[in-house]
């Protein structure tokens, strides 16, 4: 990150008072939540994330998912907003954000103070019944998982993205997955899994906000998933300038007006001092 890139980013934000902000996993890595992809946009792990089709179709996939989630959830739920979340909340407080759309499921933007937000891929703190549409708090699901599988209460493993845990070589065949308490149906995290479509009304709401905005700011996303990339493509088609803060390449690199290859918290730090001028920001960093 150079002084020029800080000045350019701040200038971009100052010139566009109605920003559509799109965030991804890079915004939450500073809170201790691992991301999926490396600087080239490739998967970091050999095992791919669970797909919607496998989750709904295979009991063994649900056993594996919920066992790993049982271990990973306690640490995930304790993650706290970092300076990137706080900076974007400050930007919104200044009336500069039309809508913040996040691909993350951690709710850290809300915890950090942002209110004009849309959880594009859902939220991990809720569980949804695929039969009767009942919603349950994820903490309640944790209690049921532990009650049904007390022997797993002492399991430990390294963190993986989105509340997952790297439990390698475990036998999940005896893991008991609680059914919906209301109808006995299949319980699924209230998030959009890989291979699952984002609800149309959610996309329409975001697209309407993008139409009202005068620029797109991408923070911490490679946009390798189409559900996020579509907003960059729509912004470019509408002639709206796009800036991105991201370590590594993005799928929209050829559409960008400005790219800042830096950690999100560092690149947005100037937003936490709203009276500082761009020249002051550059001088402070160079010092």
HELIX and SHEET records of a PDB file:
HELIX    1   1 UNK A    3  UNK A   15  1                                  13    
HELIX    2   2 UNK A   25  UNK A   27  5                                   3    
HELIX    3   3 UNK A   29  UNK A   31  5                                   3    
HELIX    4   4 UNK A   52  UNK A   57  1                                   6    
HELIX    5   5 UNK A   59  UNK A   76  1                                  18    
HELIX    6   6 UNK A   83  UNK A   93  1                                  11    
HELIX    7   7 UNK A  108  UNK A  111  1                                   4    
HELIX    8   8 UNK A  138  UNK A  148  1                                  11    
HELIX    9   9 UNK A  150  UNK A  154  5                                   5    
HELIX   10  10 UNK A  161  UNK A  163  5                                   3    
HELIX   11  11 UNK A  200  UNK A  212  1                                  13    
HELIX   12  12 UNK A  226  UNK A  237  1                                  12    
HELIX   13  13 UNK A  253  UNK A  255  5                                   3    
HELIX   14  14 UNK A  264  UNK A  267  1                                   4    
HELIX   15  15 UNK A  269  UNK A  272  5                                   4    
HELIX   16  16 UNK A  278  UNK A  286  1                                   9    
SHEET    1   A 6 UNK A 117  UNK A 119  0                                        
SHEET    2   A 6 UNK A  97  UNK A 102  1                                        
SHEET    3   A 6 UNK A  19  UNK A  23  1                                        
SHEET    4   A 6 UNK A 215  UNK A 219  1                                        
SHEET    5   A 6 UNK A 241  UNK A 245  1                                        
SHEET    6   A 6 UNK A 258  UNK A 260  1                                        
SHEET    1   B 3 UNK A 135  UNK A 137  0                                        
SHEET    2   B 3 UNK A 122  UNK A 129 -1                                        
SHEET    3   B 3 UNK A 187  UNK A 191 -1                                        
END                                                                             
